[in-house]
């Protein structure tokens, strides 16, 4: 049979796991909201001004 201490530890662990899961979901939602679609990004164009043959 479980004692009250065991039940409170178990309940505390469950609460921590729920808090971790909620924090994880918030982070995933924030990352998705801040995500930039590939179509909206621009391709980097190399700067070749340093080449002597381009002058």
N, C-alpha and C positions, 0 to 999 in steps of 0.2 A: 504494500500500500504506500502511496506517496505522501510525503509530509507537506506541510504548507510551504516550507522553504523550496522544495523541489518544484512545486507548482508555480511559485513566484518567479523562480529562475527560468522555467520553461516559458511562462507568459512574457517575461522580459525579453527572452531570446526571440520569441515570435514577434514582439513589437519592434525589435531592432531589425529583424529581417524585413518586416513590412515597411519600415522607414527607409531601409536601403533600396528596396524595390521601387518605392515612390520617388526617391531621389534619382534613381537610374532612369525612370520614365520621364522625369522633368528634364534631365540632361538630354535624352534622346529627342524629346519634343523641341527643346531649344536648338539642338544641332540641326534638326530637320527644318526649323523655321529660318535658320541662318544660312542654310545650304544654297549655293548658287548653282543653277542648272548648267550643264556643260555647254548648252547652246548659247548661254549668256556670257561665257568667258571669251576673251580674245586670245588669239595665238600670238606668242611672243615673236617679234621680228628681230633677228640679230642685227646689231649695230656694226656695220662694216666700215665706218669712217676711218678707223685706225689703219686700214690697209693702204700702203703707199701707191699701189697700182690703181686705186679708185680716185685718186686726186687729179 
